[in-house]
Amino acid sequence: MDKVEKGLNFNNRRLIVIIFVFILLFWGPIEPFGLVIRIAYVILLPILLWYFLKHFGQNWDGGKLANDRLTRGIIGIIAGVLFVGAYFYATSKYHTECTQEIQTRDGIECVGDYVPVKGPDHVNAIFLVALGITATWYSIFRRNED
């Protein structure tokens, strides 16, 4: 007899923890605590979340289909956020640009100041649309995970 998968699966736990890490990196506090505290909470909080999801995720009454739908829902929400961000970039009245850039070994680096420039930022809008299309595609394509 086949073992029926119940609870939150490994892939969904990993996806939720990765999203949590990105949220901590982008919007976590820096100034009052310093770099040591930031590194500590960027490492410790995701580990605690992983064990929390592992422990309490076993109680969830979701099977393979529910886990697949949860993954698709999370990726769909990410795609929506990317499209909203692209809309904001494409319709903004101002964006920032660097006044002076230099070519380095691994790319271009800004050595000047960031100044406000009138008009939308089409490059970032196109980039976010491309990421949104990729996330949408990933959330709707058929997977063979048997």
N, C-alpha and C positions, 0 to 999 in steps of 0.2 A: 504494500500500500504506500502511495506517495505521501510525503510529509507536506502538509498544507502550511504555506508561509503566512504567518500572522505578525502583526505589528509593523512598526516603521522599519523599512529595510535600510541596508548599509548605504545605498546610493542617495536616498533622501536625507539621511543624517549628514552625509558628507556635503551635499548641496546646501543644506541649511547652515552648516558650520562655515562653509566657504563664503556664503553671503554675509554671515555675521562678521567674519574677519574683514571683508571689504568695508562693511559699515564702520567697524572700529578704526580701520586705517584711514578712511576718508573723513569721517565726522567725529572721531574720538578726540577728547581734549588733549592738548599738548602743553600749553603754557604753564599752568600752575604746578604741574607735577614733574616735568622733565622727561628726558629720554628713557631713563632706567625704568620708571614707573610705566611709561607707555609700552615699552617692550614687554614688561611683566604682564600687563593686562591684555596685550594682544596675543600672548601665549597662554596665559592661565584661563582667561574667560572662555576661549573656544574649547579648551580641554574640558572645562567644567560643563559647558553646553553639550559637548559630545557625550559625556557620561550621563548627563541628565536625559538627553534624548534616547540613549541606549536603555537606560533603566525604565523610564516612563513610556517609551515608544513600544515596549513589549505589551503594554496593557491596551494599546490601540487595537480596535477590532477591524483592522484593515488587512486585506489580502493583497495578492499580486496586482489585481486590477485597481484597487484603491491606491496603492503605491504608485502605479503608473499614472493614474489621474492626478495625484498630488504633484508628481514631477512635472507633468505637462502644465498644470496650473501655475506652479512657481515660475517656470520658464516663460509662460504666457504673460505673467505679471511683469517680469523683467523686460520682455519685449515691449509691453505697453509703456513702461517707464522710459525706455530708450526712445520710442516714438514721440512721447510728450517732450522729452529733452530736445529732440531734433526740431520739433515745432517751435520751442522757445528760442533755440539758436537761430532758426530761419526767420523768425518774426521780430527779433530784438532790434531795438533802435540803436544800440551801441554794443561794441565788443572790444576786447583789449588785444593789442598787438605789441610786439617787442620792437624797440627802436633800433637795436643793433644786434646782429647775430654773427657768430663765427662758426666756421667749419671745424669740427673736432674729428678725432679718429672714428668715433662711433655715431656720428650724426651732427646735428646743428644744435648749438647751445646759445641761449639768450644771455648777452653780457650787458645789454642796455636796460632801459626802463620799460615797464609795461604801461602803455598809455591808452586811454579810451579813444576808439575810432568810431565814427558814425557809420551805421549800417549793420546788417545782420552778418553772422559768421557762417558762411555757406560751407566751408570746409568741415567744421565740426558737425554741422547739420547732416551733411552727406555721410560722414563717418558713423554717426549715431543711427541713421536710417539703415546703413549696411549692417550694423550690429543688430538692429531690431529685426531686419529681414532674416538674418541668420538665426536669431533666437526663435522667431516665429516658425521657421522651417524646422528647427529642432523639436519644437513642441508639438508639431502636427505629423511628422513623418512616422511611418510604421517601423517598430523595432522588433527584432527577433532575438529575444533574451531567453529562449528556452534552453 
